[in-house]
């Protein structure tokens, strides 16, 4: 479904835009929908010529006149249509400067994962669950979003159980969270 093609360079940035040389990009469910030619259920996105990817990390190539970022600055962005390309033109409103102490890998996941975690935490709060009383069970517990959510839930005093597919996932999570109960669905018990 995908083809690598030479695409034209992004246009010069407008007053509030940035051209970013993309160095890392996470793959999200929304990206995979874009690959299939449909980002939202029922929405038609042309499969031909669609440049996929929405989030990433890179360095500023050029910035518009009203943008407070200089060429070479490390940045994360979301959304930035075509993030799987080498360069992307993004509104500066969707770009975050990255401090030196933040790894490139963490920067590439700066926007969507924390936002998703915040929405999951809101769902826990809305459900009426209380720390010290209720248990939160997370499926796909080995994902980056789940690991971030587990960290915050544990910090807030919740009991958490993680569910993963395989025993290797149990081992990986128990390295990060030694006392976390984790269940692998491949186990008969």
C-alpha positions as CSV (number, residue, x, y, z in Angstrom):
1,X,0.0,0.0,0.0
2,X,2.9,2.4,0.5
3,X,5.4,3.7,-2.0
4,X,8.5,5.7,-1.5
5,X,8.5,8.7,-3.8
6,X,10.5,11.8,-4.3
7,X,8.2,14.6,-3.1
8,X,8.7,18.3,-3.7
9,X,10.3,20.3,-0.9
10,X,7.7,22.0,1.4
11,X,6.9,25.6,0.4
12,X,8.6,28.4,2.3
13,X,6.9,28.8,5.7
14,X,4.3,31.5,6.2
15,X,4.5,33.9,9.1
16,X,3.4,31.3,11.7
17,X,4.8,28.2,10.1
18,X,7.9,26.0,10.4
19,X,9.7,23.6,8.0
20,X,11.0,20.7,10.1
21,X,13.5,18.1,9.0
22,X,11.9,15.0,10.5
23,X,14.3,12.6,12.3
24,X,11.9,10.3,14.2
25,X,8.2,9.5,13.9
26,X,6.0,7.2,16.0
27,X,3.4,5.1,14.3
28,X,-0.2,5.6,15.6
29,X,-3.5,4.0,14.8
30,X,-4.5,7.2,13.0
31,X,-1.4,6.8,10.8
32,X,-2.4,3.3,9.8
33,X,-5.9,4.6,9.0
34,X,-4.2,7.2,6.8
35,X,-2.3,4.5,5.0
36,X,-5.6,2.7,4.3
37,X,-6.9,6.0,2.8
38,X,-9.3,6.8,5.7
39,X,-8.3,8.7,8.8
40,X,-11.8,8.8,10.4
41,X,-14.5,6.3,10.0
42,X,-16.6,7.3,7.0
43,X,-14.1,10.0,6.0
44,X,-12.7,9.7,2.5
45,X,-9.0,10.5,2.2
46,X,-7.5,10.0,-1.3
47,X,-5.3,6.9,-1.2
48,X,-3.2,8.1,-4.1
49,X,-0.8,10.8,-3.2
50,X,-1.7,10.9,0.5
51,X,1.3,11.7,2.6
52,X,0.9,9.8,5.9
53,X,2.0,10.5,9.4
54,X,1.0,13.1,11.9
55,X,3.5,13.3,14.8
56,X,7.2,13.5,14.9
57,X,10.5,15.0,16.1
58,X,13.1,16.9,14.2
59,X,15.0,20.1,13.8
60,X,13.8,23.4,12.4
61,X,15.0,24.0,8.9
62,X,13.4,27.4,8.4
63,X,10.8,29.4,10.4
64,X,8.3,32.1,9.4
65,X,8.9,35.7,10.5
66,X,6.5,35.4,13.5
67,X,8.0,32.2,14.9
68,X,10.3,32.2,17.9
69,X,12.3,29.2,16.8
70,X,15.7,29.2,15.1
71,X,17.1,26.8,12.5
72,X,18.6,23.8,14.2
73,X,16.3,23.9,17.2
74,X,15.1,20.5,18.4
75,X,11.3,20.3,18.2
76,X,8.3,17.9,18.4
77,X,5.1,18.5,16.5
78,X,1.5,17.3,16.2
79,X,-0.3,17.4,13.9
80,X,1.9,17.7,10.9
81,X,0.5,16.0,7.8
82,X,3.1,14.0,6.0
83,X,5.3,13.4,9.1
84,X,6.6,10.2,7.5
85,X,8.4,12.4,4.9
86,X,11.8,13.9,5.3
87,X,10.5,17.4,5.8
88,X,7.1,18.8,6.9
89,X,5.5,22.2,7.0
90,X,3.7,22.7,10.3
91,X,1.9,25.5,12.0
92,X,4.1,26.9,14.8
93,X,1.0,26.5,17.1
94,X,1.6,22.7,17.0
95,X,5.4,22.7,17.6
96,X,7.1,22.4,20.9
97,X,10.7,23.2,21.6
98,X,12.6,20.3,23.2
99,X,15.0,20.8,26.1
100,X,18.4,19.3,25.9
101,X,17.7,16.7,28.7
102,X,14.8,15.1,26.7
103,X,15.8,12.1,24.6
104,X,15.0,12.1,20.8
105,X,12.7,9.1,21.3
106,X,10.7,10.7,24.1
107,X,10.4,13.9,22.1
108,X,9.0,12.0,19.1
109,X,6.1,10.8,21.3
110,X,5.6,14.1,23.2
111,X,2.2,15.0,22.0
112,X,-0.2,12.1,21.3
113,X,0.9,9.7,24.1
114,X,0.6,12.2,27.0
115,X,-2.7,13.5,25.6
116,X,-4.0,9.9,25.4
117,X,-2.9,9.3,28.9
118,X,-4.7,12.4,30.1
119,X,-7.9,11.2,28.4
120,X,-7.5,7.7,30.1
121,X,-7.0,9.3,33.5
122,X,-10.0,11.5,32.9
123,X,-12.0,8.3,32.1
124,X,-10.8,6.7,35.4
125,X,-11.8,9.8,37.4
126,X,-15.2,10.1,35.6
127,X,-15.9,6.5,36.4
128,X,-15.8,7.3,40.1
129,X,-12.9,5.1,40.8
130,X,-11.0,5.9,43.9
131,X,-7.3,5.4,44.7
132,X,-6.9,2.8,47.5
133,X,-10.3,1.3,46.9
134,X,-10.6,0.4,43.2
135,X,-8.4,-1.5,40.8
136,X,-7.7,-0.2,37.3
137,X,-7.1,-2.9,34.7
138,X,-5.2,-1.8,31.5
139,X,-5.1,-3.9,28.4
140,X,-2.2,-3.5,25.9
141,X,-0.2,-2.7,29.1
142,X,3.1,-2.9,27.3
143,X,2.4,0.1,25.0
144,X,4.0,3.4,25.6
145,X,0.7,5.0,26.5
146,X,-0.1,2.2,29.0
147,X,3.3,2.5,30.6
148,X,2.9,6.2,31.0
149,X,-0.7,5.7,32.4
150,X,0.5,3.0,34.8
151,X,3.2,5.4,36.2
152,X,0.7,8.1,36.8
153,X,-2.0,5.8,38.3
154,X,0.6,4.2,40.7
155,X,1.8,7.7,41.7
156,X,-1.8,8.6,42.5
157,X,-2.2,5.5,44.7
158,X,-4.3,3.3,42.4
159,X,-3.9,-0.5,42.3
160,X,-3.2,-1.4,38.7
161,X,-3.3,-4.7,36.8
162,X,-1.7,-4.9,33.4
163,X,-2.8,-7.3,30.6
164,X,-0.4,-8.2,27.8
165,X,-0.4,-10.8,25.1
166,X,2.7,-12.8,25.9
167,X,4.9,-13.8,28.8
168,X,7.8,-11.7,27.4
169,X,5.5,-8.7,27.9
170,X,5.1,-9.6,31.6
171,X,8.8,-9.7,32.0
172,X,9.3,-6.4,30.3
173,X,6.7,-4.6,32.4
174,X,8.0,-6.2,35.6
175,X,11.4,-4.6,34.9
176,X,9.8,-1.2,34.9
177,X,7.2,-1.9,37.6
178,X,8.5,-4.8,39.8
179,X,5.4,-5.1,42.0
180,X,2.8,-4.7,39.2
181,X,0.6,-7.7,38.6
182,X,0.7,-8.5,34.9
183,X,-1.3,-11.2,33.1
184,X,-0.4,-12.6,29.7
185,X,-3.4,-13.7,27.7
186,X,-1.4,-16.5,26.1
187,X,-1.4,-18.3,29.5
188,X,-4.2,-20.8,29.9
189,X,-4.7,-19.7,33.6
